[in-house]
């Protein structure tokens, strides 16, 4: 079997212009195709990822045996020059390609990808409703009134979730977004964050899990300050309390906050996660398959984390292909904790991108038993966006 053609889709969603998933579809001479997704569906970088995939396809994919995933991954890492320096653009491209190749392997062998990864270790995947500061409804709405946080929680609970995630610090009392939260918070601000969390706790009850999300916005001192709220509301874990530019920051927070620390969506491979595991400053690792190197690398990262008793919650904030990939990985690994279902994944402008519509039932996911990833792009929709092709 040989790769004959590669399509790259840089998606534009008219109903949500800031949402730009990047898909790849790899064709073979036996008529089998595979799909993958780069992990840059939001904010900046999507067009760079699409063109990085194109460059890899031109230099390394055409005529290649898609079963040679390990060798091709090493070639992309070492022969691209920049792979040995790293960064989200090159690793997201590598990840999208690798995921598509595993999809091809599964289809060629008539097996779902999770069986190629070792089999079904987890039959049902507990799932949480992610990013309730954007509400949990048909539209994305930024919430800043504490009562609205309680209402959003009620909506998620009504759908069967028993765990939710929220970033209670990103908006001020007037709904303004602050991306620099490195200064110490005032008591008024802390009380606003507390009121939002209290509304959620009142709506969901004591047995509902709350994940406290920070998107790496605080500085280390502010993260420690916020730790009092994490502890007060008995949060399941404290996600991205600081950035990844200095691994010692996570160590400072983990030493001073009595709660599990989570992170990893902006760490790209074994080398990236190494200091966090060795310093034992992360308790829940959140690799994004669309950034961490596809299945070839992310499975190794999960196994590496297992040495340190670190649990895995794959980061999923992308199109439906990203969801499918995460389900196959999380089904197969022994250290799975919980699955992330982002509020964007519930929206029509995201769900229409693939033929299959992957949604949990009563707060749980089960993986598809179809060959490969079990998901295909919806050409009626994706063909309307920018498409690059390599033959």
NUKOL-50554 format. One record per residue (C-alpha): residue number from 1; residue in one letter; x, y, z. Coordinates in steps of 0.5 Angstrom, whole numbers, always signed. Each point is the difference from the previous one (the first is absolute). Layout:
BEGIN
   pos   code      px      py      pz
   NUM      A       X       Y       Z
...
END
This chain:
BEGIN
   pos   code      px      py      pz
     1      X      +0      +0      +0
     2      X      +3      +7      -2
     3      X      -3      +7      +2
     4      X      -2      +3      -7
     5      X      -3      +7      +2
     6      X      -1      +4      +6
     7      X      -6      +5      +1
     8      X      +1      +6      +6
     9      X      -7      +4      +2
    10      X      +1      +6      +4
    11      X      -7      +1      +2
    12      X      -4      +7      +0
    13      X      -6      -1      +4
    14      X      -5      +6      -2
    15      X      -4      +0      +7
    16      X      +7      +0      +4
    17      X      +5      +3      -4
    18      X      +5      -1      +6
    19      X      -1      -7      -1
    20      X      +5      -3      -5
    21      X      +2      -8      +1
    22      X      +5      -3      -5
    23      X      -1      -6      -3
    24      X      +4      -5      -4
    25      X      -3      -6      -5
    26      X      +6      -4      -2
    27      X      -2      -5      -7
    28      X      +3      -6      -2
    29      X      +1      -4      -6
    30      X      -5      -6      +3
    31      X      -5      +5      +1
    32      X      +0      +1      +7
    33      X      +0      +7      +4
    34      X      +2      +2      +6
    35      X      -2      +7      +4
    36      X      +4      +4      +5
    37      X      +0      +6      +4
    38      X      +5      +5      +2
    39      X      -1      +3      +7
    40      X      -1      +8      -2
    41      X      -7      +1      -1
    42      X      -1      +6      +4
    43      X      +4      +6      +1
    44      X      +6      +1      -5
    45      X      +4      -5      -4
    46      X      -5      -4      -4
    47      X      +3      +3      -7
    48      X      +7      -2      +2
    49      X      -2      -7      +2
    50      X      -4      -1      -6
    51      X      +6      +2      -4
    52      X      +5      -4      +4
    53      X      -4      -6      -2
    54      X      +1      +2      -7
    55      X      +7      +0      +1
    56      X      +1      -6      +3
    57      X      -5      -4      -5
    58      X      +5      +3      -6
    59      X      +6      -2      +3
    60      X      -1      -6      +4
    61      X      -7      -3      -1
    62      X      -2      -2      -8
    63      X      +2      -7      -1
    64      X      +1      -2      +7
    65      X      -2      -6      +3
    66      X      -6      +2      +5
    67      X      +2      -5      +5
    68      X      +7      +2      +1
    69      X      -3      +5      +6
    70      X      +6      +0      +4
    71      X      +6      +1      -5
    72      X      -4      +6      -3
    73      X      -1      +3      +7
    74      X      +7      +0      +1
    75      X      +1      +2      -7
    76      X      -4      +6      +1
    77      X      +3      +2      +7
    78      X      +7      -1      -3
    79      X      +0      +2      -7
    80      X      -4      +6      +0
    81      X      +5      +4      +4
    82      X      -5      +4      +4
    83      X      -3      -7      +3
    84      X      +6      +0      +5
    85      X      -1      +7      +2
    86      X      -8      -1      +1
    87      X      -6      +4      +1
    88      X      -7      -1      -2
    89      X      +0      +2      -7
    90      X      +5      -6      -2
    91      X      -3      -5      +5
    92      X      -7      +1      -2
    93      X      +1      -1      -7
    94      X      +4      -7      +2
    95      X      -6      -2      +5
    96      X      -5      +1      -6
    97      X      +4      -4      -5
    98      X      +1      -5      +6
    99      X      -7      -1      +2
   100      X      -2      -1      -8
   101      X      +5      -5      -1
   102      X      -3      -4      +6
   103      X      -7      +1      -2
   104      X      +3      -3      -7
   105      X      +3      -6      +4
   106      X      -6      -2      +4
   107      X      -5      +1      -7
   108      X      +5      -5      -4
   109      X      +0      -5      +6
   110      X      -7      +1      +1
   111      X      +1      +2      +8
   112      X      -2      +6      +4
   113      X      +7      +4      +2
   114      X      -1      -2      +7
   115      X      +1      -7      -1
   116      X      +7      +2      -4
   117      X      +1      +4      +7
   118      X      +0      -6      +4
   119      X      -8      -2      +1
   120      X      -6      +3      +4
   121      X      +3      +1      +7
   122      X      -6      +5      +1
   123      X      -7      -2      -2
   124      X      -4      +7      +2
   125      X      +4      +7      +0
   126      X      -3      +4      +6
   127      X      +0      +7      -4
   128      X      -1      +7      +3
   129      X      -3      +6      -3
   130      X      +6      +5      -2
   131      X      +0      +8      +1
   132      X      -6      +2      +3
   133      X      +2      +7      +0
   134      X      -2      +0      -7
   135      X      -7      -3      +2
   136      X      -3      -7      -2
   137      X      -5      +2      -5
   138      X      -1      +0      -8
   139      X      +4      +7      +0
   140      X      +7      +2      +3
   141      X      -1      +5      +5
   142      X      +5      +3      +5
   143      X      -3      +0      +7
   144      X      +2      +5      +6
   145      X      -6      +0      +4
   146      X      +1      -5      +6
   147      X      -7      -3      -1
   148      X      +1      -1      -7
   149      X      +5      -5      +2
   150      X      -5      -4      +4
   151      X      -5      +0      -6
   152      X      +6      -3      -5
   153      X      +1      -5      +5
   154      X      -7      -2      +1
   155      X      +0      -1      -8
   156      X      +6      -5      +0
   157      X      -3      -4      +6
   158      X      -7      +0      -4
   159      X      +4      -4      -5
   160      X      +3      -5      +5
   161      X      +7      +3      +1
   162      X      +3      -1      +7
   163      X      +6      +4      -1
   164      X      +1      +7      -3
   165      X      +6      +5      -2
   166      X      +0      +7      +1
   167      X      +5      +6      -1
   168      X      -3      +5      +6
   169      X      +5      +5      -1
   170      X      +1      +2      -7
   171      X      -6      +5      +0
   172      X      +0      +6      +5
   173      X      -7      +2      +3
   174      X      -2      +4      -7
   175      X      +2      -6      -4
   176      X      +7      +3      -3
   177      X      +5      -5      -1
   178      X      +7      +0      +3
   179      X      +5      -4      -3
   180      X      +5      +2      +5
   181      X      -2      -2      +7
   182      X      +7      +0      +3
   183      X      -1      +6      +5
   184      X      -3      -2      +7
   185      X      -7      +0      +0
   186      X      -4      +5      +4
   187      X      -5      -3      +5
   188      X      -6      +3      -4
   189      X      +3      -4      -6
   190      X      +1      -7      +5
   191      X      -7      +1      +2
   192      X      -3      +1      -7
   193      X      +4      -7      -2
   194      X      -3      -3      +7
   195      X      -7      +2      -2
   196      X      +0      -3      -6
   197      X      +3      -7      +2
   198      X      -5      +0      +6
   199      X      -6      +1      -5
   200      X      +3      -6      -4
   201      X      +0      -4      +7
   202      X      -7      +2      +2
   203      X      -2      -2      -7
   204      X      +3      -7      +0
   205      X      +1      -2      +7
   206      X      +6      -3      +4
   207      X      +0      -6      -4
   208      X      +2      +4      -7
   209      X      +7      +1      -2
   210      X      +2      +7      -2
   211      X      +7      +0      -4
   212      X      +3      +7      +2
   213      X      +3      +3      -7
   214      X      +5      +6      -1
   215      X      +3      -1      -7
   216      X      +7      +2      +3
   217      X      -2      +7      +1
   218      X      +2      +1      +7
   219      X      +7      +1      +2
   220      X      +3      -5      +6
   221      X      -2      +4      +5
   222      X      -7      +2      -2
   223      X      -1      -8      -1
   224      X      +2      -1      +7
   225      X      -5      +5      +2
   226      X      -6      -3      -4
   227      X      +2      -6      +3
   228      X      -4      +1      +6
   229      X      -6      +0      -4
   230      X      +2      -7      -3
   231      X      +0      -2      +7
   232      X      -6      +3      +2
   233      X      -4      -3      -5
   234      X      +3      -7      +0
   235      X      +2      +0      -8
   236      X      +1      -6      -3
   237      X      +7      +3      -3
   238      X      +3      +7      -1
   239      X      +1      +1      -8
   240      X      +6      +4      -3
   241      X      +1      +4      +6
   242      X      +6      +3      -3
   243      X      +4      +0      -7
   244      X      +4      -5      -3
   245      X      +6      +5      -1
   246      X      +4      -2      +7
   247      X      -2      -7      +2
   248      X      +2      +2      +7
   249      X      -6      +5      +1
   250      X      -5      -7      +0
   251      X      +5      -2      +5
   252      X      -1      +6      +5
   253      X      -8      -1      -1
   254      X      +0      -7      +1
   255      X      +4      +1      +6
   256      X      -5      +5      +3
   257      X      -7      -2      -2
   258      X      -3      -6      +3
   259      X      -3      -3      -6
   260      X      +1      -4      -6
   261      X      +4      +4      -6
   262      X      -2      -1      -7
   263      X      +3      +3      -7
   264      X      +4      -2      -6
   265      X      -4      +2      -6
   266      X      +6      +5      -2
   267      X      +5      -6      +1
   268      X      +2      -3      -6
   269      X      +3      -7      +1
   270      X      +4      -4      +5
   271      X      +5      +5      +0
   272      X      -5      +5      +2
   273      X      -3      -3      +6
   274      X      +6      -3      +3
   275      X      +2      +5      +5
   276      X      -7      +0      +2
   277      X      +0      -7      +1
   278      X      +6      +0      +3
   279      X      -1      +6      +5
   280      X      -7      -3      +1
   281      X      -3      +6      +0
   282      X      -6      -2      -5
   283      X      -5      -5      +3
   284      X      -5      -1      -6
   285      X      +4      +1      -7
   286      X      -4      +3      -6
   287      X      +3      -2      -6
   288      X      -3      +2      -7
   289      X      +0      -5      -5
   290      X      +0      +5      -5
   291      X      +6      +4      +3
   292      X      +4      -6      +3
   293      X      +2      -4      -6
   294      X      -6      -4      -2
   295      X      -1      -7      +3
   296      X      +7      -2      -1
   297      X      +3      +5      +5
   298      X      -6      +1      +4
   299      X      -1      -7      +2
   300      X      +7      +0      +3
   301      X      -1      +7      +4
   302      X      -6      -4      +3
   303      X      +5      -6      +2
   304      X      +5      +5      +2
   305      X      -5      +3      +5
   306      X      -2      -6      +3
   307      X      +7      -2      +3
   308      X      -2      +6      +4
   309      X      -7      -2      +2
   310      X      -2      +6      -4
   311      X      -7      +0      -3
   312      X      -2      +2      -7
   313      X      -6      +4      -3
   314      X      +2      +2      -7
   315      X      -1      +7      -2
   316      X      -6      +1      -5
   317      X      -2      +7      -3
   318      X      +0      -2      -7
   319      X      -5      -3      -6
   320      X      -3      -7      +1
   321      X      +6      -3      -3
   322      X      +4      +2      +6
   323      X      -6      -3      +5
   324      X      +0      -6      -4
   325      X      +8      -1      +1
   326      X      +0      +2      +7
   327      X      -6      -6      +1
   328      X      +5      -5      -3
   329      X      +6      +2      +4
   330      X      -4      +1      +7
   331      X      -4      -7      -1
   332      X      +7      -4      -1
   333      X      +4      +3      +6
   334      X      +0      -2      +7
   335      X      +1      +7      +3
   336      X      -6      +3      -3
   337      X      -3      +5      +5
   338      X      -6      +4      -4
   339      X      -2      +2      -7
   340      X      -1      +7      -2
   341      X      -6      +3      -4
   342      X      +1      +7      -2
   343      X      -6      +4      +0
   344      X      +2      +2      -7
   345      X      +0      -8      -2
   346      X      -8      +1      +1
   347      X      -1      +5      -5
   348      X      -3      -1      -6
   349      X      +6      +4      -4
   350      X      +4      -5      +3
   351      X      -4      -6      -1
   352      X      -1      +0      -7
   353      X      +7      +0      -2
   354      X      +0      -8      +0
   355      X      -5      -5      -2
   356      X      +0      -3      +7
   357      X      -3      +4      +6
   358      X      +4      -2      +6
   359      X      -4      +2      +7
   360      X      +0      -3      +6
   361      X      -6      -4      +3
   362      X      -2      +2      +8
   363      X      +7      +2      +1
   364      X      +4      -6      -3
   365      X      +3      -1      -7
   366      X      +2      -7      -3
   367      X      +4      +0      -6
   368      X      -2      -3      -7
   369      X      +2      -7      -2
   370      X      +0      +2      -7
   371      X      +7      -1      -4
   372      X      +5      +6      +1
   373      X      -3      +6      +4
   374      X      -7      -1      -2
   375      X      -1      +7      -3
   376      X      +0      +3      -7
   377      X      +0      +7      -2
   378      X      -6      +3      -3
   379      X      +2      +2      -6
   380      X      -7      +4      -1
   381      X      +3      +5      +5
   382      X      +8      +0      +0
   383      X      +0      +1      -7
   384      X      -2      +7      +1
   385      X      +6      +2      +3
   386      X      +7      +1      -2
   387      X      +3      -7      -3
   388      X      +7      -2      -1
   389      X      +2      -6      -4
   390      X      +7      -3      -1
   391      X      +0      -6      -6
END
